[in-house]
Amino acid sequence: MWRGGQLIAIARWLRSQPGVTQVRLECTGIRNQVATLVAAALEPQLFSEIVIHEGMKSLGYLLEKPVGYFEVPDLFCLDLYKEFDLDQLATLAAPANLKTEHYVENAAKPQTLEER
């Protein structure tokens, strides 16, 4: 999640500019969603609002939809989903106001050979 650290650095820089008192963070996609939530969880006072477009409701989405490793390699961390989920990151991001504009749809689970 190296992007989370970059988001924090950019937000800190923005907040250091004259007249900037709030930083609103907006992202699109599941990879950016996780990086955004990690950044906000690490520095919750840094962001006034977080808006997520096309995010997932849970890391379980990676297991429910056949998401390939090469599509989102940074989300395939050992025991990531076992240890926590996105709702916990969102809780840690408070007091930032969190909005999700649209969730990606869960695809049907692939059929087994017996079901075909």
C-alpha positions as CSV (number, residue, x, y, z in Angstrom):
1,M,0.0,0.0,0.0
2,W,2.7,2.5,-0.9
3,R,0.1,4.8,-2.4
4,G,-1.4,5.4,1.0
5,G,1.9,7.0,2.1
6,Q,1.9,9.1,-1.0
7,L,-1.6,10.3,-0.4
8,I,-0.7,11.3,3.2
9,A,2.4,13.2,1.9
10,I,0.4,15.1,-0.7
11,A,-2.4,16.0,1.8
12,R,0.2,17.2,4.3
13,W,1.7,19.4,1.6
14,L,-1.7,20.7,0.6
15,R,-2.6,21.6,4.2
16,S,0.7,23.5,4.5
17,Q,-0.4,25.9,1.7
18,P,-1.8,29.3,2.7
19,G,-5.6,29.2,2.9
20,V,-6.0,25.4,2.8
21,T,-7.8,24.2,5.8
22,Q,-9.5,21.0,4.5
23,V,-8.5,18.3,2.2
24,R,-11.2,16.2,0.4
25,L,-10.0,12.9,-1.0
26,E,-11.8,11.3,-3.8
27,C,-11.0,8.0,-5.5
28,T,-12.3,5.5,-8.1
29,G,-11.8,1.7,-8.1
30,I,-11.1,-1.0,-5.6
31,R,-7.3,-0.5,-5.5
32,N,-7.5,3.2,-4.9
33,Q,-10.3,2.6,-2.3
34,V,-8.0,0.5,-0.1
35,A,-5.1,3.0,-0.5
36,T,-7.4,5.9,0.4
37,L,-8.9,4.1,3.4
38,V,-5.4,3.1,4.7
39,A,-4.2,6.7,4.3
40,A,-7.3,8.1,6.1
41,A,-7.0,5.4,8.9
42,L,-3.4,6.3,9.5
43,E,-4.0,10.1,9.5
44,P,-7.7,10.6,10.3
45,Q,-7.4,14.3,11.1
46,L,-5.8,15.1,7.8
47,F,-8.9,14.6,5.6
48,S,-12.2,16.3,5.9
49,E,-14.1,14.1,3.5
50,I,-13.5,10.9,1.6
51,V,-15.5,10.0,-1.5
52,I,-15.2,6.5,-3.1
53,H,-16.5,5.7,-6.5
54,E,-16.8,2.1,-7.8
55,G,-15.6,0.7,-4.5
56,M,-16.3,-2.7,-2.9
57,K,-18.3,-3.2,0.2
58,S,-15.8,-5.7,1.7
59,L,-12.5,-7.3,0.9
60,G,-14.6,-10.5,0.5
61,Y,-15.4,-9.1,-3.0
62,L,-12.0,-10.4,-4.0
63,L,-13.0,-13.9,-3.1
64,E,-16.6,-13.7,-4.4
65,K,-15.8,-12.3,-7.8
66,P,-13.0,-14.1,-9.7
67,V,-10.5,-11.2,-9.5
68,G,-7.2,-12.1,-11.0
69,Y,-4.0,-11.6,-9.1
70,F,-2.5,-9.4,-11.9
71,E,-5.6,-7.1,-11.8
72,V,-5.0,-6.0,-8.2
73,P,-1.7,-7.6,-6.9
74,D,-1.5,-5.2,-4.0
75,L,-4.7,-6.4,-2.5
76,F,-3.6,-10.0,-2.4
77,C,-1.8,-9.8,0.9
78,L,-1.4,-12.8,3.1
79,D,-4.2,-12.8,5.7
80,L,-5.4,-9.3,4.7
81,Y,-9.1,-10.2,4.8
82,K,-8.6,-12.6,7.7
83,E,-7.4,-9.8,10.0
84,F,-9.6,-6.8,9.0
85,D,-12.1,-5.4,6.5
86,L,-13.0,-2.1,4.9
87,D,-15.5,-1.2,7.6
88,Q,-12.8,-1.3,10.2
89,L,-10.6,1.0,8.1
90,A,-13.5,3.4,7.6
91,T,-14.1,3.5,11.4
92,L,-10.4,4.4,11.9
93,A,-10.7,7.2,9.4
94,A,-13.2,9.1,11.6
95,P,-13.8,12.0,11.9
96,A,-13.5,12.2,8.1
97,N,-16.9,12.1,6.4
98,L,-16.9,9.0,4.3
99,K,-19.2,8.6,1.2
100,T,-19.4,5.8,-1.3
101,E,-21.0,6.8,-4.5
102,H,-21.3,3.5,-6.2
103,Y,-20.3,-0.1,-5.4
104,V,-18.9,-2.5,-8.0
105,E,-21.3,-5.4,-8.5
106,N,-20.5,-8.8,-7.2
107,A,-20.3,-11.3,-10.1
108,A,-21.8,-14.7,-9.8
109,K,-19.5,-17.3,-8.4
110,P,-18.0,-19.4,-11.2
111,Q,-19.8,-22.7,-11.8
112,T,-18.1,-26.0,-10.9
113,L,-17.8,-28.7,-13.5
114,E,-20.7,-30.5,-11.9
115,E,-23.0,-27.5,-12.2
116,R,-22.3,-27.0,-15.9
